[in-house]
Amino acid sequence: MKLQIRAFFFNAKTDYLPYYKNFTIRLSDDATAQELLLAIREQNEHFAFPEVNPIFRINGLVVSAEEKMSNIIEALGRALQIDPASSYRSTHALCFNDNDFMESYALLEPYCDESDLAYYKSLYPLHYASETSHFKRDYIGDAILLLAYRLIKKDSRYKTEILKAISEANSGLFDCEYENNLFDAQDHTETIRALKAMAKETSEAMPFLFKVLCSKIMGKSKNTKKQHKPQKCSSVSVGSIAGKNTAYYSGTDLIHPTMIEEIQKAGAKAVRFGRETKSSGVTLLEDSRRLALTKAGTNLLDAYDHGATVLIVENEEDFEMFTGHHKAIESVMGREIGLEFLLASDFLSSNQQAKA
């Protein structure tokens, strides 16, 4: 297998900023991700990675050392970018300070036994795959939330204390919008949703939850009802996209297989961008408004900065998030985002009518 690799380099002792180097790597058909790391180090001795059970990112997804490269290539192709599991905690290339993992465990340690600790340690990759950590570096991690759910289900005597611990953290339960950033696909959306519902429905927990939620809802005040009325962007209905740079946002791991082709057939230039499958923040809007707007804005700016002038949005909820809160999103991001928006179903319908 011949691979084109772009690998992350950084040494906290000598470098001010990280940088990347390019490699051409050849591996056997049955090679593992660990062997990829070794092959890079053979070409550059300064490439470092954890020697025991390393985890790292390939094209943004957290991968474990034993993963087969054939599986990775099938999913991601032969041009791969290698990054630490946590870039901002990197100390030397893929090596990083992981003290935060056990710091999060300390929140629930009084309610755990040895089996719970073993379970939590098994979630090590998940902790560093947490999407919220890209926006809030003090986020406690998705892994500790799954542990909390396990503890409550196993023994509900400490339910209130557990909910309080994961909700009162600087960035905790109500900042979580679960996204699967693991190569080995996992979906914990329903678990996180159930945990939030459990917290809100626990009457004993309401005083501290009320305080937490109020502090997170941006701009909430007694006399600003009008202020929070959603303000739509200036242009939603764009008509023909012919001649326009047009991107497609799915908001899920899946890209509509024919959407890029349909965009091109409509006479537009299809624009791809990195965050086209990332969540919009819509599920956070009630509980963590500023974070929700920041996530939405990050997605929109990624499309805009890649040259898009039109964004076709797959889901109605995401469409309403982007258009109904457009001015607030621009305010949080500190930039104008000059995109026009189309709902995917409307776009496909108009395309079909044009063909008829």
WONORQUI-V562307 format. One line per field, one symbol per residue. ss: DSSP state (~ for helix, > for strand, _ for the rest). psi: psi as a letter, one per 40 degrees, with the letter a starting at -180 (. if undefined). burial: + if it has 16 or more other ideal C-beta (glycine too) atoms within 10 Angstrom, else -. A space follows every 10 residues. Layout:
ss->???
psi->???
burial->???
//
This chain:
ss->_>>>>>>>>_ >_______>> >>>>>>____ _>~~~~~~~~ ~~~_______ ____>>>>__ >>>>___>~~ ~~~~~~__>> >>>>__~~~> >>__>>__~~ ~~~~~___~~ ~__~~~~~~~ ~~_~~~~~__ ~~~~____>_ _~~~~~~~~~ ~~~~_~~~~~ ~~~~~~~___ >_~~~_____ _>______~~ ~~~~~~~~~~ ~_~~~~~~~~ ~~~~~~____ _____~~~__ __________ ____>>>>>_ ________~~ ~~~~~___>> >_________ _~~~____~~ ~~~~~~~~~~ ~~~~~____> >>>__~~~~~ ~~~~_~~~~~ ~~~______> >>>~~~~~~~ ~~~~~_
psi->hhihhhihih hdddidiiii iiihhhiide iidddddddd dddheehiih dhfiiihhfe hhiidehhdd dddddeaehi hhiidgdeeh dhbehihfdd dddddddede eiaddddddd deeddddeeh dddddheehe iddddddddd ddddhedfdd dddddedeid hbdeehghhh fidghihfdd dddddddddd ehddeddddd ddddddhheh idffdddehh hiidhdhebi eheihhihhd eiehhhdedd dddddeeihh hiidfeeiie edeedddgdd dddddddddd ddddeeeieh hhhdiddddd ddddfddddd ddefiigfii ihhddddddd ddddd.
burial->--+-+-++++ -------+-- --+-+-+--- +++++++-++ ------++++ ---++++++- +++++-+-+- -++--+---+ -+++++--++ -+++++-+-+ +--++-++-- ++---+--++ --++++++++ ++++++--++ ++++++++++ ++------++ -++++++-+- ++++++++++ +++--+-+-- ++--++-+++ -+--+---+- -++--+++-- ---------- +-+----+-- +--+++++++ ++------++ -++--+-+-+ +-+-++++++ +++++-++++ ++++++++++ ++++---+++ +++++--+++ ++++++-+++ -++---+-++ ++++--++-- ------
//
